Amino acid sequence: MASTNKNQANNGSNVTGTISQFAKTAFTSENIEAAGRYTKEKALELKTQAQEGDRSLRYMGLIGGVACILVGLFELTSRIMRLQLVGAVIDVYVIMLGSVIIVLEGKDMFLSKRLVQNLNKYALFLKFLWGRGCLYFICGTLQLTQIDLFTLVAGCYMCAVGILYIVVGNSTAKKLQAIRKSLYSEATLRSKFQVANVEGDGLNVKQFRFLCEDLELDLTRREAEAAFEYIQKNGDETNEKLSYEEFKGWWDNLEEDGQIDDSAFIFV
């Protein structure tokens, strides 16, 4: 009996030793660093996908834009000849939207990025899949108002592409949020905040922009300033600087809601 208990104790000790050895091997600094690099690469990949979409999706949008222009020109000529001015105006809108779609989806292919940057400057929602999906869906519904075979086909196609963009964009954004949340723990956030908080009494706008860059948030200068004002508006307006608690509350809402606040110009 004593021998059996001794054997069980030895077996338990061996198992514990094996687990301990495995943990030491698995959680070396090199492995942790490699896992961190992989997580960051995956986050960057998802962020790009949330903004750009893959090639097949962009080709679908590009084909839709070309179809909008061709069908719109054909229908515009026909309606002008028949003096259908209301329908002609709608066709003009469709042609314009088709041109915008080609600019959005043709970058990196055969168009300059400057055109897209100008569009994003004044219409920030077009920077992301869900925003372009809404635009494409609206373009499709405009075409569906015209009772004609070509416009009905093109309209249904654009509505379908728009819905697909919205679904893919939303799904990718959720995955990106999950990775970002695992990438920055409470301790990491506090540490990065303290690095940016040079004077020790909170963050000003410039320091907040630095913190956003350090956290790899895809915010322009104007977006970061708008976010800073938004946090102040929802926090202690008497203090011109942001405390860690105010920043953490904003960060948690950004993670949990997964939504865009128009006041803050924050895009996920």
C-alpha positions as CSV (number, residue, x, y, z in Angstrom):
1,M,0.0,0.0,0.0
2,A,2.8,2.4,0.9
3,S,4.6,1.4,-2.3
4,T,1.5,2.3,-4.3
5,N,1.2,5.7,-2.7
6,K,4.8,6.3,-3.3
7,N,4.5,5.4,-7.0
8,Q,1.5,7.7,-7.3
9,A,3.4,10.5,-5.7
10,N,6.3,10.0,-8.1
11,N,4.0,10.0,-11.0
12,G,2.3,13.2,-9.9
13,S,5.7,14.8,-9.4
14,N,6.7,13.7,-12.9
15,V,3.6,15.2,-14.4
16,T,4.1,18.4,-12.6
17,G,7.7,18.5,-13.7
18,T,6.7,17.9,-17.3
19,I,4.1,20.6,-17.3
20,S,6.6,23.0,-15.7
21,Q,9.2,22.2,-18.3
22,F,6.7,22.6,-21.1
23,A,5.6,26.0,-19.7
24,K,9.2,27.2,-19.5
25,T,9.8,26.1,-23.1
26,A,6.6,27.6,-24.4
27,F,6.7,30.9,-22.7
28,T,10.3,31.9,-23.5
29,S,10.9,35.6,-24.3
30,E,11.5,34.6,-28.0
31,N,8.2,32.8,-28.3
32,I,6.3,35.6,-26.6
33,E,8.0,38.1,-28.9
34,A,7.1,36.0,-31.9
35,A,3.5,35.7,-30.8
36,G,3.4,39.5,-30.4
37,R,4.8,40.0,-33.9
38,Y,2.2,37.6,-35.4
39,T,-0.6,39.3,-33.6
40,K,0.5,42.7,-34.8
41,E,0.9,41.4,-38.4
42,K,-2.6,39.9,-38.2
43,A,-4.1,43.1,-36.9
44,L,-2.4,45.1,-39.7
45,E,-3.7,42.6,-42.3
46,L,-7.3,42.8,-40.9
47,K,-7.0,46.6,-40.7
48,T,-6.1,46.7,-44.4
49,Q,-8.9,44.3,-45.3
50,A,-11.4,46.5,-43.4
51,Q,-10.3,49.5,-45.4
52,E,-9.5,48.0,-48.8
53,G,-11.2,44.6,-49.1
54,D,-9.6,41.8,-51.0
55,R,-9.0,42.0,-54.8
56,S,-12.0,40.0,-55.8
57,L,-14.3,42.3,-53.8
58,R,-12.7,45.4,-55.3
59,Y,-13.1,43.9,-58.8
60,M,-16.8,43.4,-58.2
61,G,-17.1,47.0,-57.1
62,L,-15.1,48.2,-60.1
63,I,-17.3,46.2,-62.5
64,G,-20.3,47.7,-60.9
65,G,-18.9,51.2,-61.3
66,V,-18.3,50.7,-65.0
67,A,-21.7,49.2,-65.5
68,C,-23.3,52.2,-63.8
69,I,-21.5,54.6,-66.2
70,L,-22.3,52.6,-69.3
71,V,-26.0,52.0,-68.5
72,G,-26.3,55.5,-67.2
73,L,-25.0,57.0,-70.4
74,F,-27.2,54.8,-72.6
75,E,-30.3,55.6,-70.5
76,L,-29.5,59.3,-70.3
77,T,-29.3,59.6,-74.1
78,S,-32.6,57.7,-74.4
79,R,-34.4,59.8,-71.8
80,I,-33.2,63.1,-73.2
81,M,-34.5,62.1,-76.6
82,R,-37.9,61.2,-75.0
83,L,-37.8,64.4,-72.8
84,Q,-38.0,62.4,-69.6
85,L,-36.1,65.0,-67.6
86,V,-36.6,63.5,-64.1
87,G,-35.2,60.1,-65.2
88,A,-32.4,61.9,-67.0
89,V,-31.4,63.7,-63.8
90,I,-31.3,60.3,-61.9
91,D,-29.1,58.9,-64.7
92,V,-26.7,61.8,-64.2
93,Y,-26.5,61.0,-60.5
94,V,-25.8,57.4,-61.3
95,I,-23.1,58.3,-63.8
96,M,-21.5,60.5,-61.1
97,L,-21.7,57.8,-58.5
98,G,-20.3,55.3,-61.0
99,S,-17.3,57.6,-61.6
100,V,-16.7,57.8,-57.8
101,I,-16.8,54.0,-57.5
102,I,-14.2,53.6,-60.2
103,V,-12.0,56.1,-58.4
104,L,-12.4,54.3,-55.1
105,E,-11.8,50.8,-56.4
106,G,-9.3,51.7,-59.1
107,K,-6.6,53.0,-56.9
108,D,-3.4,50.9,-56.9
109,M,-4.6,49.5,-60.2
110,F,-4.6,52.3,-62.8
111,L,-5.6,55.5,-60.9
112,S,-3.7,57.9,-58.7
113,K,-4.1,57.6,-54.9
114,R,-4.4,61.4,-54.7
115,L,-7.9,61.2,-56.1
116,V,-8.9,58.8,-53.4
117,Q,-7.2,60.8,-50.7
118,N,-9.2,63.9,-51.7
119,L,-12.4,61.9,-51.5
120,N,-11.6,60.5,-48.1
121,K,-10.7,64.0,-46.9
122,Y,-14.3,65.2,-47.4
123,A,-16.1,61.9,-47.1
124,L,-14.3,59.9,-44.4
125,F,-16.8,57.0,-44.5
126,L,-15.7,56.1,-48.0
127,K,-12.4,55.0,-46.5
128,F,-13.9,51.8,-45.2
129,L,-15.8,48.9,-46.6
130,W,-19.1,49.6,-44.8
131,G,-19.1,53.2,-46.0
132,R,-18.5,52.2,-49.7
133,G,-21.1,49.5,-49.3
134,C,-23.7,52.1,-48.2
135,L,-22.8,54.2,-51.2
136,Y,-23.0,51.3,-53.6
137,F,-26.4,50.3,-52.2
138,I,-27.7,53.8,-52.6
139,C,-26.5,53.8,-56.2
140,G,-28.3,50.5,-56.8
141,T,-31.6,51.8,-55.4
142,L,-31.4,54.8,-57.6
143,Q,-31.2,52.6,-60.6
144,L,-34.0,50.4,-59.4
145,T,-36.3,53.4,-59.6
146,Q,-36.1,53.2,-63.4
147,I,-38.3,50.6,-64.9
148,D,-35.9,49.3,-67.5
149,L,-34.2,45.9,-68.0
150,F,-30.6,47.2,-68.0
151,T,-31.1,49.5,-65.0
152,L,-32.9,46.8,-63.1
153,V,-30.0,44.4,-63.6
154,A,-27.4,46.9,-62.8
155,G,-29.3,48.1,-59.8
156,C,-29.8,44.7,-58.3
157,Y,-26.1,44.0,-58.9
158,M,-25.0,47.2,-57.1
159,C,-27.4,46.5,-54.2
160,A,-25.9,43.0,-53.8
161,V,-22.4,44.3,-53.9
162,G,-23.2,47.0,-51.4
163,I,-24.7,44.5,-48.9
164,L,-21.6,42.3,-49.4
165,Y,-19.3,45.2,-48.7
166,I,-21.2,46.0,-45.5
167,V,-21.3,42.4,-44.2
168,V,-17.6,41.8,-44.9
169,G,-16.6,45.2,-43.5
170,N,-18.5,44.6,-40.3
171,S,-17.1,41.1,-39.9
172,T,-13.5,42.2,-40.4
173,A,-13.9,45.1,-38.0
174,K,-15.1,42.7,-35.3
175,K,-12.1,40.5,-35.8
176,L,-9.8,43.5,-35.7
177,Q,-11.3,44.6,-32.4
178,A,-10.8,41.2,-30.9
179,I,-7.1,41.2,-31.9
180,R,-6.5,44.8,-30.8
181,K,-8.1,44.0,-27.4
182,S,-5.8,41.1,-26.9
183,L,-2.8,43.0,-28.1
184,Y,-3.1,45.8,-25.5
185,S,-3.7,44.8,-21.9
186,E,-4.6,47.1,-19.1
187,A,-0.9,47.3,-18.0
188,T,0.2,48.0,-21.6
189,L,-2.3,50.8,-22.0
190,R,-1.3,52.4,-18.7
191,S,2.4,52.1,-19.6
192,K,1.9,53.7,-23.0
193,F,-0.3,56.5,-21.5
194,Q,2.5,57.3,-18.9
195,V,5.1,57.5,-21.7
196,A,2.9,60.0,-23.6
197,N,2.1,61.8,-20.3
198,V,5.4,63.7,-20.1
199,E,4.3,66.4,-17.7
200,G,2.4,63.9,-15.5
201,D,-0.8,66.0,-15.4
202,G,-2.7,64.5,-18.3
203,L,-2.5,64.5,-22.1
204,N,-2.8,67.6,-24.3
205,V,-3.8,67.2,-28.0
206,K,-0.3,66.7,-29.2
207,Q,0.4,64.0,-26.6
208,F,-2.9,62.3,-27.4
209,R,-2.0,62.1,-31.1
210,F,1.4,60.6,-30.1
211,L,-0.4,58.0,-27.9
212,C,-2.8,57.1,-30.8
213,E,0.2,56.6,-33.1
214,D,1.9,54.4,-30.5
215,L,-1.3,52.3,-30.2
216,E,-1.3,52.1,-34.0
217,L,-4.8,53.7,-34.3
218,D,-5.5,54.7,-37.9
219,L,-6.4,58.3,-37.1
220,T,-5.5,61.4,-39.1
221,R,-4.5,64.6,-37.4
222,R,-8.0,66.0,-37.7
223,E,-9.6,62.7,-36.5
224,A,-7.3,62.6,-33.5
225,E,-8.1,66.2,-32.6
226,A,-11.9,65.5,-33.0
227,A,-11.5,62.4,-30.7
228,F,-9.7,64.5,-28.1
229,E,-12.5,67.1,-28.1
230,Y,-15.1,64.3,-27.9
231,I,-13.5,62.7,-24.9
232,Q,-13.3,66.1,-23.2
233,K,-17.0,66.7,-23.9
234,N,-17.9,63.5,-22.2
235,G,-15.5,63.9,-19.3
236,D,-14.4,66.7,-17.2
237,E,-14.7,69.8,-19.4
238,T,-13.1,72.0,-16.8
239,N,-9.8,70.2,-17.3
240,E,-8.0,70.9,-20.6
241,K,-6.0,67.7,-20.4
242,L,-7.1,64.0,-20.5
243,S,-6.7,61.8,-17.5
244,Y,-6.0,58.1,-17.9
245,E,-9.5,57.2,-16.6
246,E,-11.1,59.4,-19.3
247,F,-8.9,57.8,-22.0
248,K,-9.5,54.3,-20.7
249,G,-13.3,54.9,-20.8
250,W,-13.1,56.0,-24.4
251,W,-10.9,53.0,-25.3
252,D,-13.3,50.5,-23.7
253,N,-16.2,52.0,-25.5
254,L,-14.3,51.8,-28.7
255,E,-13.6,48.1,-28.1
256,E,-17.0,47.1,-26.9
257,D,-19.4,49.0,-29.2
258,G,-17.6,48.4,-32.4
259,Q,-19.4,51.4,-33.8
260,I,-18.5,54.7,-35.4
261,D,-19.4,57.9,-33.5
262,D,-19.9,60.7,-36.0
263,S,-19.0,63.3,-33.4
264,A,-15.6,61.7,-32.8
265,F,-14.8,60.7,-36.4
266,I,-13.5,57.4,-35.0
267,F,-13.4,54.6,-37.5
268,V,-12.9,50.9,-36.7
